Amino acid sequence: MNARDLTDVDRTIHAPARLMIMTILKGADVDFVYLLRETGLSKGNLATHLAKLEASGYVGVHKEGRGTLSKTTYRMTGAGQAAFARYREQLQRIVDSTAPRGRLEPG
């Protein structure tokens, strides 16, 4: 395995915003407002990334209430947990395989 193997990582997760969302969802089910605050993304950008994760089957959504009193909660699905675990393992193998094997001498 080498650095070129990065081209084989799950692109759905690898995008920085989606990686941030998946990392947050790994720990808990959270609502849209929490994700908005923690990611720093705009509402539209966050909604777009969540829609991609939901379409991939990695994230599930639960809506409660109506109108201004509604609350939308997101959770990582079983498929999302498996994909995230594979992603992390693959990155770890890439990092481990590309680490210098000895001391590098200053140029």
C-alpha positions as CSV (number, residue, x, y, z in Angstrom):
1,M,0.0,0.0,0.0
2,N,1.2,3.5,-0.8
3,A,0.1,7.1,-0.9
4,R,-1.6,6.5,-4.4
5,D,-4.0,4.3,-2.5
6,L,-5.7,7.5,-1.3
7,T,-7.5,7.5,-4.7
8,D,-9.4,4.4,-3.5
9,V,-10.8,5.8,-0.3
10,D,-14.5,6.3,0.1
11,R,-15.1,9.7,-1.6
12,T,-18.4,10.2,0.1
13,I,-16.7,10.2,3.5
14,H,-13.4,11.7,2.3
15,A,-14.8,15.2,1.5
16,P,-13.7,17.4,4.5
17,A,-17.2,18.6,5.4
18,R,-18.6,15.1,5.3
19,L,-15.7,13.6,7.2
20,M,-16.4,16.2,9.9
21,I,-20.1,15.3,10.0
22,M,-19.3,11.6,10.1
23,T,-16.8,12.1,12.9
24,I,-19.4,14.0,15.0
25,L,-22.1,11.4,14.3
26,K,-19.8,8.6,15.3
27,G,-20.3,9.7,18.9
28,A,-24.0,10.5,19.1
29,D,-27.2,11.3,17.4
30,V,-27.4,15.0,17.0
31,D,-29.8,17.6,15.6
32,F,-29.3,20.0,12.7
33,V,-28.6,23.0,14.8
34,Y,-25.8,21.2,16.7
35,L,-24.2,20.1,13.4
36,L,-24.5,23.6,12.1
37,R,-22.8,25.1,15.1
38,E,-20.0,22.4,15.3
39,T,-19.2,22.3,11.6
40,G,-19.4,26.0,10.9
41,L,-21.0,25.3,7.6
42,S,-23.8,27.3,6.1
43,K,-27.3,25.9,6.4
44,G,-27.4,25.1,2.7
45,N,-24.0,23.6,2.6
46,L,-24.7,21.4,5.6
47,A,-28.0,20.3,4.2
48,T,-26.3,19.4,0.9
49,H,-23.7,17.2,2.6
50,L,-26.2,15.6,4.8
51,A,-28.3,14.7,1.8
52,K,-25.3,13.1,0.1
53,L,-24.6,11.0,3.3
54,E,-28.3,10.1,3.6
55,A,-28.5,9.1,-0.1
56,S,-25.4,6.8,0.4
57,G,-27.2,5.1,3.3
58,Y,-24.5,6.3,5.8
59,V,-26.8,8.7,7.7
60,G,-30.4,8.3,8.8
61,V,-32.7,11.2,9.6
62,H,-35.6,11.5,12.0
63,K,-38.0,14.5,12.0
64,E,-40.3,15.4,14.8
65,G,-42.9,18.1,15.1
66,R,-44.1,20.6,12.5
67,G,-43.2,24.1,11.3
68,T,-41.0,26.2,13.6
69,L,-41.2,23.6,16.4
70,S,-39.8,20.8,14.3
71,K,-36.6,19.1,15.1
72,T,-34.4,17.0,12.8
73,T,-32.0,14.5,14.2
74,Y,-29.3,12.6,12.4
75,R,-27.6,9.3,13.2
76,M,-25.0,7.2,11.6
77,T,-26.5,4.0,10.2
78,G,-25.0,0.6,10.5
79,A,-23.8,0.9,6.9
80,G,-22.3,4.3,7.8
81,Q,-20.5,2.8,10.8
82,A,-19.1,0.0,8.7
83,A,-18.0,2.4,5.9
84,F,-16.4,4.8,8.4
85,A,-14.5,2.0,10.1
86,R,-13.2,0.8,6.6
87,Y,-12.3,4.4,5.8
88,R,-10.3,4.8,9.1
89,E,-8.5,1.5,8.6
90,Q,-7.6,2.3,5.1
91,L,-6.2,5.7,6.0
92,Q,-4.2,4.1,8.9
93,R,-2.7,1.5,6.5
94,I,-1.7,4.3,4.1
95,V,-0.1,6.3,6.9
96,D,1.7,3.3,8.3
97,S,3.0,2.2,4.9
98,T,4.2,5.7,3.9
99,A,6.0,6.5,7.1
100,P,9.8,7.0,6.8
101,R,11.7,3.8,7.6
102,G,14.7,5.4,9.2
103,R,16.2,8.7,10.1
104,L,16.1,11.3,7.4
105,E,19.3,13.3,7.2
106,P,18.9,17.1,6.9
107,G,19.6,18.3,3.3
